[in-house]
């Protein structure tokens, strides 16, 4: 069996070992959960990742597994901890354009303008500023739901069992009933409930950010606790 995980820095295990560490897959909760389940695992997550990236990279990995390893979909369990809504990504304009490290893509996160001034081209920075100036709750909620429903339907079509969660308080525009209606809530833990997101649950259980954290990430104790929490939840609700 294979556990296929995706998400942002909270799934990648950022800053577990040192400040500003982008990922630490061996100590992050997906690896710990896979060990408890006695599964192999692939962690696709990346710091700064958006819901767009989660959708894109999960679809690509499923294609790779299907085409090159002839993987049996019934042997895959997919778990996604969706990033916050106020993120997206852009693709490089030129092959050597600076700042584009994720197979030609670069994450964009609201509030990171100073970083992009140093990392990317003038055109890339202009793209970021344009997106921020036009982003609204409705536009970003729509994008969030499109990614969630799109990936959900791909997994269901391929008969792959899965679990969705939110990494932080992502509620979206509650007036978008046509999107909310299409989400299969049995396999989305804490859907539309910000109190049941990863960060909120850890706070409620008195976890503090890790000793190496500069950007609000949790340490090994929280990673282990979260893996236990998900292991119990998956088994209790017979989702495997």
C-alpha positions as CSV (number, residue, x, y, z in Angstrom):
1,X,0.0,0.0,0.0
2,X,1.1,3.6,-0.7
3,X,0.3,6.7,1.2
4,X,0.3,9.7,-1.2
5,X,0.4,13.0,0.7
6,X,0.3,16.6,-0.4
7,X,0.0,20.0,1.1
8,X,2.1,23.0,2.2
9,X,4.8,23.5,4.7
10,X,2.7,21.9,7.5
11,X,2.7,18.7,5.5
12,X,6.3,19.0,4.3
13,X,7.7,19.2,7.9
14,X,9.1,22.7,7.5
15,X,11.5,24.0,10.1
16,X,11.6,20.8,12.1
17,X,15.4,20.6,12.2
18,X,16.4,24.2,11.5
19,X,15.0,27.6,10.9
20,X,13.8,28.3,7.3
21,X,14.0,24.6,6.4
22,X,11.6,24.1,3.5
23,X,10.9,20.4,4.2
24,X,11.9,17.5,6.4
25,X,9.9,14.6,4.9
26,X,11.4,11.9,7.1
27,X,10.1,13.6,10.3
28,X,6.9,15.0,8.9
29,X,3.5,13.5,9.9
30,X,2.9,11.7,6.5
31,X,6.0,9.5,7.0
32,X,5.0,8.9,10.6
33,X,1.5,8.0,9.6
34,X,2.7,5.7,6.8
35,X,4.9,3.9,9.3
36,X,1.9,3.3,11.6
37,X,-0.1,2.0,8.7
38,X,2.8,-0.1,7.4
39,X,2.5,1.7,4.0
40,X,5.1,3.1,1.7
41,X,4.8,6.9,1.2
42,X,5.3,9.7,-1.2
43,X,5.2,13.3,0.1
44,X,4.6,15.8,-2.6
45,X,4.2,18.9,-0.4
46,X,6.3,22.0,-0.5
47,X,6.6,25.2,1.6
48,X,4.5,28.0,0.2
49,X,2.4,25.6,-1.8
50,X,-1.1,26.6,-3.0
51,X,-4.2,24.6,-3.7
52,X,-3.3,25.0,-7.4
53,X,0.0,23.3,-6.8
54,X,-1.7,20.5,-4.8
55,X,-4.1,19.8,-7.6
56,X,-1.4,20.0,-10.3
57,X,1.3,17.8,-8.6
58,X,-1.2,15.2,-7.3
59,X,-2.6,14.7,-10.8
60,X,0.9,14.5,-12.2
61,X,2.0,11.9,-9.6
62,X,-1.1,9.8,-10.2
63,X,-0.3,9.8,-13.9
64,X,3.3,8.7,-13.2
65,X,2.2,5.9,-10.9
66,X,-0.4,4.7,-13.4
67,X,1.8,4.9,-16.5
68,X,5.2,3.9,-15.3
69,X,4.7,1.7,-12.3
70,X,1.3,0.2,-13.3
71,X,0.2,1.0,-9.7
72,X,-3.1,-0.5,-8.6
73,X,-5.4,2.4,-7.6
74,X,-6.8,0.2,-4.8
75,X,-3.3,0.1,-3.3
76,X,-3.1,4.0,-3.0
77,X,-4.5,6.1,-0.2
78,X,-4.3,9.8,-0.8
79,X,-4.3,12.4,2.0
80,X,-4.3,16.1,1.3
81,X,-4.1,18.9,3.8
82,X,-5.2,21.9,1.8
83,X,-3.2,25.1,2.1
84,X,-4.8,28.5,2.8
85,X,-6.8,30.2,0.0
86,X,-4.6,33.3,-0.4
87,X,-2.0,31.6,-2.5
88,X,-1.4,30.7,-6.1
89,X,1.5,29.9,-8.5
90,X,2.9,31.2,-11.7
91,X,4.9,29.6,-14.5
92,X,8.2,30.9,-15.8
93,X,8.2,33.1,-18.9
94,X,11.7,32.2,-19.9
95,X,13.7,29.0,-19.1
96,X,16.3,30.9,-16.9
97,X,13.9,33.3,-15.2
98,X,15.0,33.6,-11.6
99,X,12.8,32.3,-8.7
100,X,11.1,29.5,-10.6
101,X,12.3,26.2,-8.9
102,X,9.3,23.8,-8.9
103,X,9.5,22.3,-12.4
104,X,9.2,25.9,-13.8
105,X,6.7,27.0,-11.3
106,X,6.9,29.5,-8.3
107,X,4.5,29.8,-5.4
108,X,2.9,33.2,-4.7
109,X,1.6,33.9,-1.2
110,X,-0.1,37.1,-0.1
111,X,2.2,39.2,2.0
112,X,5.5,37.9,0.6
113,X,6.2,40.9,-1.7
114,X,9.6,41.6,-0.2
115,X,10.8,38.1,-0.8
116,X,9.7,38.2,-4.4
117,X,11.5,41.5,-4.9
118,X,14.7,39.6,-4.2
119,X,13.9,36.3,-5.8
120,X,12.2,36.8,-9.1
121,X,12.2,39.0,-12.2
122,X,10.5,42.4,-12.7
123,X,7.8,40.6,-14.7
124,X,7.3,38.0,-12.0
125,X,6.9,40.7,-9.4
126,X,4.5,42.6,-11.6
127,X,2.4,39.4,-12.0
128,X,2.4,38.9,-8.2
129,X,1.3,42.5,-7.6
130,X,-1.5,42.2,-10.2
131,X,-2.8,39.1,-8.6
132,X,-2.8,40.5,-5.1
133,X,-4.6,43.7,-6.3
134,X,-7.4,41.7,-7.9
135,X,-7.8,38.9,-5.3
136,X,-11.1,38.8,-3.4
137,X,-12.8,36.4,-1.1
138,X,-15.1,35.3,-3.9
139,X,-12.3,34.7,-6.4
140,X,-10.0,32.8,-4.1
141,X,-12.9,30.8,-2.6
142,X,-14.0,29.8,-6.1
143,X,-10.4,28.7,-6.9
144,X,-10.2,26.7,-3.7
145,X,-13.5,24.9,-4.3
146,X,-12.5,24.2,-7.9
147,X,-9.3,22.5,-6.8
148,X,-11.0,20.5,-4.0
149,X,-13.9,19.3,-6.2
150,X,-11.6,18.7,-9.2
151,X,-9.2,16.5,-7.2
152,X,-12.0,14.8,-5.4
153,X,-13.6,13.7,-8.6
154,X,-10.4,12.4,-10.1
155,X,-9.8,10.3,-7.0
156,X,-13.3,8.9,-7.1
157,X,-13.2,8.2,-10.8
158,X,-10.0,6.2,-10.3
159,X,-11.4,4.5,-7.2
160,X,-8.7,5.8,-4.9
161,X,-9.6,6.2,-1.3
162,X,-8.6,9.5,0.3
163,X,-9.0,12.0,3.1
164,X,-9.0,15.8,2.8
165,X,-8.3,18.3,5.6
166,X,-7.5,22.0,5.9
167,X,-4.1,23.1,7.2
168,X,-5.5,26.4,8.6
169,X,-8.7,28.3,8.9
170,X,-10.0,28.1,5.4
171,X,-13.7,28.7,5.2
172,X,-14.3,30.4,1.9
173,X,-17.3,32.2,0.7
174,X,-20.3,30.4,2.4
175,X,-22.6,31.9,-0.2
176,X,-21.2,29.6,-2.9
177,X,-23.7,26.8,-2.3
178,X,-23.2,25.2,-5.7
179,X,-19.6,24.4,-4.7
180,X,-20.3,23.3,-1.1
181,X,-23.0,20.9,-2.3
182,X,-20.5,19.1,-4.5
183,X,-18.0,18.3,-1.8
184,X,-18.1,14.7,-0.4
185,X,-18.0,15.6,3.3
186,X,-17.5,12.1,4.7
187,X,-13.9,12.2,3.3
188,X,-13.2,15.9,4.2
189,X,-12.5,16.1,7.9
190,X,-13.6,19.5,9.3
191,X,-15.0,20.8,6.0
192,X,-16.1,24.5,6.5
193,X,-15.2,24.4,10.2
194,X,-12.1,26.4,10.9
195,X,-11.9,25.0,14.4
196,X,-11.1,21.6,12.9
197,X,-8.1,22.7,10.9
198,X,-4.6,21.3,11.6
199,X,-3.2,24.5,13.2
200,X,-6.3,25.1,15.3
201,X,-6.5,21.6,16.7
202,X,-2.8,21.7,17.7
203,X,-3.4,25.1,19.4
204,X,-6.4,23.6,21.2
205,X,-4.2,20.8,22.5
206,X,-1.6,23.3,23.8
207,X,1.1,22.7,21.2
208,X,3.6,25.5,20.6
209,X,5.6,26.2,17.5
210,X,8.8,24.2,17.2
211,X,12.1,25.4,18.7
212,X,13.5,26.0,15.3
213,X,10.4,27.8,13.9
214,X,10.6,31.4,12.5
215,X,7.5,31.1,10.4
216,X,4.9,29.4,12.7
217,X,5.6,25.7,12.2
218,X,5.3,22.9,14.7
219,X,8.0,20.5,15.9
220,X,8.5,16.8,16.1
221,X,6.1,16.4,19.1
222,X,3.2,17.9,17.2
223,X,4.1,15.9,14.1
224,X,3.9,12.6,16.1
225,X,0.7,13.6,17.8
226,X,-1.0,14.5,14.5
227,X,0.0,11.2,12.9
228,X,-1.6,9.4,15.9
229,X,-4.7,11.6,15.6
230,X,-5.1,10.8,11.9
231,X,-4.3,7.1,12.4
232,X,-7.1,6.8,15.0
233,X,-9.5,8.9,12.9
234,X,-9.0,6.8,9.8
235,X,-9.5,3.5,11.6
236,X,-12.5,4.7,13.7
237,X,-14.3,5.9,10.5
238,X,-13.2,3.0,8.4
239,X,-11.8,5.2,5.7
240,X,-8.8,3.0,4.7
